[in-house]
Structure formats: C-alpha cells, structure tokens
Amino acid sequence: MKYSIVDGKKVEAQPKLRGVCNYCGSEMIARCGRLLNSVQ
C-alpha cells in the first residue's frame, strides 16, 4: 500500500501498519520492499 486510512486519517505505509483501502474498504497491510507492477 502507498496510502491507507488508519484511525480515520490518510497515512503513508509504515512497517507492520494495517489500514483500510479508501476506495473499496478492504483491509490493507503494509509490506516493505521493492514495488512490483502486476499490470503488463
């Protein structure tokens, strides 16, 4: 995740952070490392 809703605020990803997608409301979990582009 790049941004997520955590405690009602838009925040950037941080290690071990969990939030909610601001588009669909699904749970999001921050992962550290290289950004992968799944669109080909």
N, CA, C, O and CB atoms as a CASP TS submission, in Angstrom:
PFRMAT TS
TARGET T0000
AUTHOR 0000-0000-0000
METHOD Language model
MODEL 1
PARENT N/A
ATOM      1  N   MET     1       0.841  -1.184   0.000  1.00  0.00           N
ATOM      2  CA  MET     1       0.000   0.000   0.000  1.00  0.00           C
ATOM      3  C   MET     1       0.872   1.228   0.000  1.00  0.00           C
ATOM      4  O   MET     1       1.950   1.229   0.594  1.00  0.00           O
ATOM      5  CB  MET     1      -0.949   0.009   1.203  1.00  0.00           C
ATOM      6  N   LYS     2       0.427   2.254  -0.647  1.00  0.00           N
ATOM      7  CA  LYS     2       1.124   3.537  -0.602  1.00  0.00           C
ATOM      8  C   LYS     2       0.447   4.408   0.464  1.00  0.00           C
ATOM      9  O   LYS     2       1.111   4.974   1.332  1.00  0.00           O
ATOM     10  CB  LYS     2       1.112   4.246  -2.014  1.00  0.00           C
ATOM     11  N   TYR     3      -0.870   4.503   0.385  1.00  0.00           N
ATOM     12  CA  TYR     3      -1.654   5.248   1.365  1.00  0.00           C
ATOM     13  C   TYR     3      -2.815   4.378   1.832  1.00  0.00           C
ATOM     14  O   TYR     3      -3.307   3.533   1.084  1.00  0.00           O
ATOM     15  CB  TYR     3      -2.170   6.593   0.769  1.00  0.00           C
ATOM     16  N   SER     4      -3.240   4.583   3.042  1.00  0.00           N
ATOM     17  CA  SER     4      -4.352   3.843   3.619  1.00  0.00           C
ATOM     18  C   SER     4      -5.024   4.707   4.678  1.00  0.00           C
ATOM     19  O   SER     4      -4.450   5.690   5.147  1.00  0.00           O
ATOM     20  CB  SER     4      -3.872   2.495   4.224  1.00  0.00           C
ATOM     21  N   ILE     5      -6.237   4.337   5.047  1.00  0.00           N
ATOM     22  CA  ILE     5      -6.940   5.035   6.108  1.00  0.00           C
ATOM     23  C   ILE     5      -6.684   4.297   7.420  1.00  0.00           C
ATOM     24  O   ILE     5      -7.053   3.131   7.560  1.00  0.00           O
ATOM     25  CB  ILE     5      -8.468   5.135   5.802  1.00  0.00           C
ATOM     26  N   VAL     6      -6.054   4.969   8.379  1.00  0.00           N
ATOM     27  CA  VAL     6      -5.754   4.400   9.687  1.00  0.00           C
ATOM     28  C   VAL     6      -6.313   5.357  10.734  1.00  0.00           C
ATOM     29  O   VAL     6      -5.938   6.529  10.775  1.00  0.00           O
ATOM     30  CB  VAL     6      -4.205   4.169   9.883  1.00  0.00           C
ATOM     31  N   ASP     7      -7.201   4.861  11.568  1.00  0.00           N
ATOM     32  CA  ASP     7      -7.849   5.696  12.596  1.00  0.00           C
ATOM     33  C   ASP     7      -8.478   6.945  11.995  1.00  0.00           C
ATOM     34  O   ASP     7      -8.428   8.021  12.591  1.00  0.00           O
ATOM     35  CB  ASP     7      -6.836   6.100  13.671  1.00  0.00           C
ATOM     36  N   GLY     8      -9.075   6.799  10.805  1.00  0.00           N
ATOM     37  CA  GLY     8      -9.779   7.901  10.158  1.00  0.00           C
ATOM     38  C   GLY     8      -8.890   8.910   9.447  1.00  0.00           C
ATOM     39  O   GLY     8      -9.380   9.935   8.972  1.00  0.00           O
ATOM     40  N   LYS     9      -7.584   8.636   9.365  1.00  0.00           N
ATOM     41  CA  LYS     9      -6.650   9.561   8.720  1.00  0.00           C
ATOM     42  C   LYS     9      -5.906   8.863   7.593  1.00  0.00           C
ATOM     43  O   LYS     9      -5.590   7.678   7.698  1.00  0.00           O
ATOM     44  CB  LYS     9      -5.651  10.131   9.743  1.00  0.00           C
ATOM     45  N   LYS    10      -5.621   9.598   6.500  1.00  0.00           N
ATOM     46  CA  LYS    10      -4.847   9.061   5.378  1.00  0.00           C
ATOM     47  C   LYS    10      -3.373   9.102   5.754  1.00  0.00           C
ATOM     48  O   LYS    10      -2.822  10.167   6.032  1.00  0.00           O
ATOM     49  CB  LYS    10      -5.115   9.868   4.058  1.00  0.00           C
ATOM     50  N   VAL    11      -2.734   7.924   5.759  1.00  0.00           N
ATOM     51  CA  VAL    11      -1.320   7.840   6.140  1.00  0.00           C
ATOM     52  C   VAL    11      -0.541   7.032   5.118  1.00  0.00           C
ATOM     53  O   VAL    11      -1.111   6.220   4.389  1.00  0.00           O
ATOM     54  CB  VAL    11      -1.167   7.214   7.538  1.00  0.00           C
ATOM     55  N   GLU    12       0.777   7.262   5.069  1.00  0.00           N
ATOM     56  CA  GLU    12       1.672   6.507   4.200  1.00  0.00           C
ATOM     57  C   GLU    12       2.051   5.198   4.880  1.00  0.00           C
ATOM     58  O   GLU    12       1.984   5.082   6.104  1.00  0.00           O
ATOM     59  CB  GLU    12       2.937   7.333   3.855  1.00  0.00           C
ATOM     60  N   ALA    13       2.449   4.217   4.080  1.00  0.00           N
ATOM     61  CA  ALA    13       2.813   2.905   4.599  1.00  0.00           C
ATOM     62  C   ALA    13       3.981   2.993   5.570  1.00  0.00           C
ATOM     63  O   ALA    13       4.928   3.751   5.361  1.00  0.00           O
ATOM     64  CB  ALA    13       3.158   1.965   3.456  1.00  0.00           C
ATOM     65  N   GLN    14       3.895   2.201   6.641  1.00  0.00           N
ATOM     66  CA  GLN    14       4.950   2.058   7.629  1.00  0.00           C
ATOM     67  C   GLN    14       4.987   0.593   8.023  1.00  0.00           C
ATOM     68  O   GLN    14       3.963  -0.084   7.930  1.00  0.00           O
ATOM     69  CB  GLN    14       4.719   2.990   8.874  1.00  0.00           C
ATOM     70  N   PRO    15       6.142   0.073   8.464  1.00  0.00           N
ATOM     71  CA  PRO    15       6.225  -1.336   8.830  1.00  0.00           C
ATOM     72  C   PRO    15       5.148  -1.752   9.830  1.00  0.00           C
ATOM     73  O   PRO    15       4.875  -1.048  10.802  1.00  0.00           O
ATOM     74  CB  PRO    15       7.588  -1.633   9.401  1.00  0.00           C
ATOM     75  N   LYS    16       4.542  -2.913   9.571  1.00  0.00           N
ATOM     76  CA  LYS    16       3.536  -3.542  10.429  1.00  0.00           C
ATOM     77  C   LYS    16       2.265  -2.713  10.597  1.00  0.00           C
ATOM     78  O   LYS    16       1.533  -2.909  11.567  1.00  0.00           O
ATOM     79  CB  LYS    16       4.129  -3.810  11.777  1.00  0.00           C
ATOM     80  N   LEU    17       1.987  -1.796   9.679  1.00  0.00           N
ATOM     81  CA  LEU    17       0.803  -0.957   9.757  1.00  0.00           C
ATOM     82  C   LEU    17      -0.353  -1.631   9.028  1.00  0.00           C
ATOM     83  O   LEU    17      -0.162  -2.219   7.963  1.00  0.00           O
ATOM     84  CB  LEU    17       1.081   0.439   9.165  1.00  0.00           C
ATOM     85  N   ARG    18      -1.545  -1.547   9.598  1.00  0.00           N
ATOM     86  CA  ARG    18      -2.762  -2.060   8.963  1.00  0.00           C
ATOM     87  C   ARG    18      -3.739  -0.905   8.829  1.00  0.00           C
ATOM     88  O   ARG    18      -3.869  -0.066   9.722  1.00  0.00           O
ATOM     89  CB  ARG    18      -3.393  -3.243   9.787  1.00  0.00           C
ATOM     90  N   GLY    19      -4.419  -0.882   7.697  1.00  0.00           N
ATOM     91  CA  GLY    19      -5.378   0.182   7.455  1.00  0.00           C
ATOM     92  C   GLY    19      -6.511  -0.317   6.587  1.00  0.00           C
ATOM     93  O   GLY    19      -6.688  -1.521   6.402  1.00  0.00           O
ATOM     94  N   VAL    20      -7.279   0.627   6.055  1.00  0.00           N
ATOM     95  CA  VAL    20      -8.426   0.321   5.216  1.00  0.00           C
ATOM     96  C   VAL    20      -8.253   1.048   3.885  1.00  0.00           C
ATOM     97  O   VAL    20      -7.867   2.216   3.858  1.00  0.00           O
ATOM     98  CB  VAL    20      -9.764   0.728   5.914  1.00  0.00           C
ATOM     99  N   CYS    21      -8.539   0.358   2.785  1.00  0.00           N
ATOM    100  CA  CYS    21      -8.466   0.958   1.460  1.00  0.00           C
ATOM    101  C   CYS    21      -9.503   2.076   1.366  1.00  0.00           C
ATOM    102  O   CYS    21     -10.670   1.878   1.704  1.00  0.00           O
ATOM    103  CB  CYS    21      -8.694  -0.111   0.348  1.00  0.00           C
ATOM    104  N   ASN    22      -9.069   3.252   0.905  1.00  0.00           N
ATOM    105  CA  ASN    22     -10.005   4.372   0.813  1.00  0.00           C
ATOM    106  C   ASN    22     -10.932   4.259  -0.393  1.00  0.00           C
ATOM    107  O   ASN    22     -11.841   5.075  -0.540  1.00  0.00           O
ATOM    108  CB  ASN    22      -9.242   5.678   0.746  1.00  0.00           C
ATOM    109  N   TYR    23     -10.723   3.258  -1.267  1.00  0.00           N
ATOM    110  CA  TYR    23     -11.601   3.050  -2.427  1.00  0.00           C
ATOM    111  C   TYR    23     -12.646   1.968  -2.176  1.00  0.00           C
ATOM    112  O   TYR    23     -13.834   2.183  -2.417  1.00  0.00           O
ATOM    113  CB  TYR    23     -10.772   2.683  -3.649  1.00  0.00           C
ATOM    114  N   CYS    24     -12.205   0.795  -1.687  1.00  0.00           N
ATOM    115  CA  CYS    24     -13.140  -0.330  -1.558  1.00  0.00           C
ATOM    116  C   CYS    24     -13.438  -0.730  -0.120  1.00  0.00           C
ATOM    117  O   CYS    24     -14.360  -1.510   0.118  1.00  0.00           O
ATOM    118  CB  CYS    24     -12.598  -1.513  -2.285  1.00  0.00           C
ATOM    119  N   GLY    25     -12.679  -0.214   0.845  1.00  0.00           N
ATOM    120  CA  GLY    25     -12.934  -0.530   2.249  1.00  0.00           C
ATOM    121  C   GLY    25     -12.300  -1.826   2.730  1.00  0.00           C
ATOM    122  O   GLY    25     -12.533  -2.233   3.868  1.00  0.00           O
ATOM    123  N   SER    26     -11.496  -2.491   1.882  1.00  0.00           N
ATOM    124  CA  SER    26     -10.829  -3.732   2.273  1.00  0.00           C
ATOM    125  C   SER    26      -9.650  -3.448   3.189  1.00  0.00           C
ATOM    126  O   SER    26      -9.060  -2.368   3.147  1.00  0.00           O
ATOM    127  CB  SER    26     -10.360  -4.503   1.037  1.00  0.00           C
ATOM    128  N   GLU    27      -9.311  -4.437   4.024  1.00  0.00           N
ATOM    129  CA  GLU    27      -8.160  -4.298   4.897  1.00  0.00           C
ATOM    130  C   GLU    27      -6.886  -4.287   4.066  1.00  0.00           C
ATOM    131  O   GLU    27      -6.770  -5.031   3.092  1.00  0.00           O
ATOM    132  CB  GLU    27      -8.123  -5.430   5.937  1.00  0.00           C
ATOM    133  N   MET    28      -5.926  -3.443   4.450  1.00  0.00           N
ATOM    134  CA  MET    28      -4.642  -3.353   3.769  1.00  0.00           C
ATOM    135  C   MET    28      -3.540  -3.537   4.797  1.00  0.00           C
ATOM    136  O   MET    28      -3.641  -3.061   5.927  1.00  0.00           O
ATOM    137  CB  MET    28      -4.489  -1.995   3.022  1.00  0.00           C
ATOM    138  N   ILE    29      -2.475  -4.243   4.387  1.00  0.00           N
ATOM    139  CA  ILE    29      -1.338  -4.490   5.261  1.00  0.00           C
ATOM    140  C   ILE    29      -0.091  -3.977   4.558  1.00  0.00           C
ATOM    141  O   ILE    29       0.170  -4.335   3.410  1.00  0.00           O
ATOM    142  CB  ILE    29      -1.205  -6.008   5.618  1.00  0.00           C
ATOM    143  N   ALA    30       0.677  -3.140   5.243  1.00  0.00           N
ATOM    144  CA  ALA    30       1.897  -2.577   4.663  1.00  0.00           C
ATOM    145  C   ALA    30       2.954  -3.659   4.513  1.00  0.00           C
ATOM    146  O   ALA    30       3.126  -4.496   5.400  1.00  0.00           O
ATOM    147  CB  ALA    30       2.434  -1.421   5.530  1.00  0.00           C
ATOM    148  N   ARG    31       3.654  -3.640   3.398  1.00  0.00           N
ATOM    149  CA  ARG    31       4.762  -4.553   3.136  1.00  0.00           C
ATOM    150  C   ARG    31       5.958  -3.710   2.703  1.00  0.00           C
ATOM    151  O   ARG    31       5.824  -2.819   1.865  1.00  0.00           O
ATOM    152  CB  ARG    31       4.386  -5.625   2.040  1.00  0.00           C
ATOM    153  N   CYS    32       7.104  -3.988   3.266  1.00  0.00           N
ATOM    154  CA  CYS    32       8.311  -3.249   2.911  1.00  0.00           C
ATOM    155  C   CYS    32       9.046  -3.969   1.790  1.00  0.00           C
ATOM    156  O   CYS    32       9.030  -5.197   1.717  1.00  0.00           O
ATOM    157  CB  CYS    32       9.230  -3.077   4.139  1.00  0.00           C
ATOM    158  N   GLY    33       9.688  -3.204   0.923  1.00  0.00           N
ATOM    159  CA  GLY    33      10.467  -3.791  -0.153  1.00  0.00           C
ATOM    160  C   GLY    33      10.193  -3.111  -1.468  1.00  0.00           C
ATOM    161  O   GLY    33       9.589  -2.039  -1.520  1.00  0.00           O
ATOM    162  N   ARG    34      10.648  -3.751  -2.538  1.00  0.00           N
ATOM    163  CA  ARG    34      10.520  -3.204  -3.870  1.00  0.00           C
ATOM    164  C   ARG    34       9.067  -3.216  -4.333  1.00  0.00           C
ATOM    165  O   ARG    34       8.335  -4.170  -4.066  1.00  0.00           O
ATOM    166  CB  ARG    34      11.391  -3.980  -4.841  1.00  0.00           C
ATOM    167  N   LEU    35       8.658  -2.179  -5.012  1.00  0.00           N
ATOM    168  CA  LEU    35       7.312  -2.079  -5.569  1.00  0.00           C
ATOM    169  C   LEU    35       7.222  -2.926  -6.825  1.00  0.00           C
ATOM    170  O   LEU    35       8.024  -2.766  -7.745  1.00  0.00           O
ATOM    171  CB  LEU    35       6.944  -0.609  -5.876  1.00  0.00           C
ATOM    172  N   LEU    36       6.246  -3.830  -6.870  1.00  0.00           N
ATOM    173  CA  LEU    36       6.042  -4.685  -8.027  1.00  0.00           C
ATOM    174  C   LEU    36       4.883  -4.167  -8.839  1.00  0.00           C
ATOM    175  O   LEU    36       3.864  -3.768  -8.276  1.00  0.00           O
ATOM    176  CB  LEU    36       5.798  -6.137  -7.605  1.00  0.00           C
ATOM    177  N   ASN    37       5.015  -4.163 -10.149  1.00  0.00           N
ATOM    178  CA  ASN    37       3.949  -3.715 -11.043  1.00  0.00           C
ATOM    179  C   ASN    37       3.325  -4.948 -11.667  1.00  0.00           C
ATOM    180  O   ASN    37       3.954  -5.596 -12.504  1.00  0.00           O
ATOM    181  CB  ASN    37       4.487  -2.731 -12.142  1.00  0.00           C
ATOM    182  N   SER    38       2.087  -5.293 -11.274  1.00  0.00           N
ATOM    183  CA  SER    38       1.448  -6.505 -11.751  1.00  0.00           C
ATOM    184  C   SER    38       0.740  -6.299 -13.098  1.00  0.00           C
ATOM    185  O   SER    38       0.297  -7.271 -13.709  1.00  0.00           O
ATOM    186  CB  SER    38       0.459  -7.000 -10.717  1.00  0.00           C
ATOM    187  N   VAL    39       0.626  -5.049 -13.569  1.00  0.00           N
ATOM    188  CA  VAL    39      -0.026  -4.759 -14.842  1.00  0.00           C
ATOM    189  C   VAL    39       1.001  -4.920 -15.950  1.00  0.00           C
ATOM    190  O   VAL    39       2.086  -4.344 -15.884  1.00  0.00           O
ATOM    191  CB  VAL    39      -0.645  -3.324 -14.855  1.00  0.00           C
ATOM    192  N   GLN    40       0.665  -5.697 -16.961  1.00  0.00           N
ATOM    193  CA  GLN    40       1.644  -5.922 -18.031  1.00  0.00           C
ATOM    194  C   GLN    40       1.163  -5.385 -19.327  1.00  0.00           C
ATOM    195  O   GLN    40       1.861  -5.489 -20.336  1.00  0.00           O
ATOM    196  CB  GLN    40       1.955  -7.379 -18.182  1.00  0.00           C
TER
END
